Amino acid sequence: MNEKIESITFDIPLELWQELDTLSKEIGKDKQKMMEEALNMYLAYQELSLQQKPMEDVTNKPLTADEFFDDLDI
C-alpha cells in the first residue's frame, strides 16, 4: 500500500500531550499512531452524528471535543 502522508504541526495543551506520552509508554504504542486512531474515531463519530441529525437542523455544526467525550460518557 502506497499511502500518501501529510506532515502537519499543531498546538495541543501540555497536559494532554503528557497524558498521551504516559499512555503511549504504558501500552507500548507510538504516539503518532494513537493520534491517528483517535482522529479516525472522532471523524467517524462526527459523520455518524451528522447523519442522525433531524432534517430540519441545517447548521450541521460539528461537536466540540468536550461534547464528543460527554456523549461517550468518558
N, C-alpha and C positions, 0 to 999 in steps of 0.2 A: 504494500500500500504506500503510495506516494502522497501523503497528506501535506498540504501547504500549512506553514506555521507563520503567524504574525507575532512579532515581539512588541509588547506594549509596556508602558510604565504608568503606574498609578499610585496614589497615596492611600494607605489604609491606617486606621488608628493603631498605635504601637501595641496596645493591649490585645487587639485582635491578631496582630502579627505574632505576638508572643504565644498566644493560645494555639495558633496554627503550628508554630515551631515546636511547642511542647507535645502536642498531639502527634505531629509528624514523627517525632523521635519515639514516642510511646508505641506507635503502631508500625513503625518502620516503613512509612510510605513517604515518597517525595512530596514536598510542599506544592510544587507546580502541578503534579498530578491531582492532589487533593483539591486545589483551587479549580482546576478544570472540571473535576467531578461535581463540585459544589455549584459552579456556574451552570453546568448542564442541567442539574437538578432544578435550579432556580428558574432557568429559562423554560424547561418543560412544565414546571408548575404554573408559570405565568401564562403559557399557551393554554393550558387546561382551564385556568381561572378565567381567561378571556372567552373561551368557548362556552363556559357555563353562565356567563352574564346574560341577564334578560335582554331581549332585542331592543327595548326602549333605552337602554343605557348606551348612549352614543359617545361617552367620554373615553371608554376603553383605557382608563387610567391604570397603569401598572401599580401593583402593590409596592410599598416600601419594604425594605428588608425586615423591619420590625413587624409589619403587618404579616409578612410571609411566615416568620417564625411564630408569631402569635397564632396564626391559623393552623400551624402544625402542632401547637401546644408544646413548643420547645422552650 
